[in-house]
């Protein structure tokens, strides 16, 4: 006889240094451009924009650097990225297999870059105080060969990364202001606890000469009808964020107990802005999983659905319950069926439905919205039809 058990997954955040929850997939992490050699160059302005399409995050970084020396100065500049977990990228050698379309445009010109592979212990250093990272030796970035990387992969165990990547290039800073646009696409990470996570190292920016970003802006758009958390590491309250679109922001608590900002976005994104910004923490944007697990007598999940309707928009519309019958009441079935409409702000004529959705943390009524299921993506149409059964 099959058992049907509702379980809430235990919570674990991927460590910023590159650790990962067991059974998770950690593809990479974003990072600032950092001077590999000591610099007099300062960061006057940075606009960091993150746009997600569900599978990838497009990272767009605009910098304004200032060279006060009165003469052109060439620096070796780097971008650090952890290896994916579990490692499966040697076929894409030499680049990190989950970072795509890496490009640096400086003062209107594309800059060529190289990719080095360094022992992961070499990446563990104080980016705020160390003038030179340990993988930069005698004017050269230490780079493992393909065979050394293969050997590291063979020796790698379940919880280790075989090596790390350093993208590096020569940047020529003319006197005065220099503009840099750095872009890439990053395959979003997941784990047994997280539907997705996006970590980004902010503190590395403080390795430039002014040890801060004079004018910093962070724009985050993780998609419409999406809820997510941001760890309160470099800020204290959601009051420091501006909602650019339709959404709610709440000072709350992450599922594992630490303070976090919670954002429920029906459409649009959020923005953070600060002058003289020297972050003392990193950026971590994530969406936890709430799992209804269907277990058989052997204790194995053979189907699952992501649902936690009151706290958030934790729904993966593609994961249906199959042929299994859960003991939902008629009211609960109506709530499930109407979730896609509620996410769009539909105002329900039925008082019990309207009262329920108004009691949730995320619901934002839109009296102008007219329900039209034909405009839903197929996954949400399937969801509605399933619950109508």
C-alpha positions, 0 to 999 in steps of 0.5 A: 500500500502506497503512503502519501506523505506531505513533507517540507524539505530541509533547507541548505544554502550553497556556500558562497565559496563554492560548496553545494548541497548534496544532490544539488547542481552548482554550476558557477557563481558570478563575480566582479571584475578584479585587478589581478595586479595592484592598481591605482584605478578606482571604480566610480560607477557600477550598474549590475543587472540580472535578468532570468529566463528561468534556465539562465541568468543574463548578467550585464555589468556596466563600469566606469573606472577612473585612471588618475595617473595622467598616463595610459596604464595596462592592467591584468584583470580577472574574473573568478568562477568556481567549477560546476558540481558535479563536474561535467565540463571537460568536454567544453575545455577550456571555458567554464561549461555553464558560463556562455557568451562571456564578453568584455567591451572596454571603451567601445572595443572587444577585449580578447581573454584567456581562461586559466584553471587553478587549484581550488585552494588557491581561490581561498584568499582574502580579496579585500586585503590580499594585493595579489591572488596566490595563483598569480606568480611572477607575473603569470597566471598559474594554469593547469594543463588539460591533463592536470585537470583530468587528473584532478577530476579523477581524484575528485570526490563527491563534495570537492570541486576539481579546480576553478576558472580564472578568466583574465585579460589585459585592460588598457586604462586611458587617463580619466574615465574608462567604460567597461561593459561585461556580459555573460549568461550563467546557467542557474543552479539548483539543489534538493533544497533550492529550486534555483540559486544565483550567488554573486561575489560583491566584495571583490570589487573592494580590491580596486584602489578606492576600496569601494564603488562610488556609485552602485546600482543592482537591478534584479529581474527573476521573471514575472509571477516569481517569488524569491529571497535575498540574504540580508548580507550587504543590506539590512532591510527591504526598505533599501530596495525599490520595486520596479513593477508590481510586487511586494517586498517583506523583511522576513526569515529564510526557511533555515532561520536567518534574516532575508528579504522576500520579494513577490513579483507579479511583473518587473523587478527590484533595484538597490542603489547606494553611494560609497558602497563597500559590501561586507557580504555577498549577493545570494538570490534564491528560491527554496523548494517546498515539496509535496512528496509521494512516497511508496513503501520503499520510502522512495519519491516517485512523483512530487509537486511544488506547492506552498500556496500561502507563503509564496509562489513556489510552483513548478507548473510542469510537475503534476501529481500524475495518477496519484490521489491526494486527500485534498478537500474540495476547497483545496482543489479549487484553490489549486485550480485557481492559482494561475489566475490568482498569480495574475491578480484575478479578483474572484467572485467567490468570497471564500476564494477571494478571502483565501488569496487575500490571506496569502503573502503574495497576492496582489489584486488587479481588478482590470485583469480578465481571466483568459486561460488560452493565454497561459503557457501549456504548463499552466493550462495543464495545471488547471485541467489537472485540478478540474478533474 
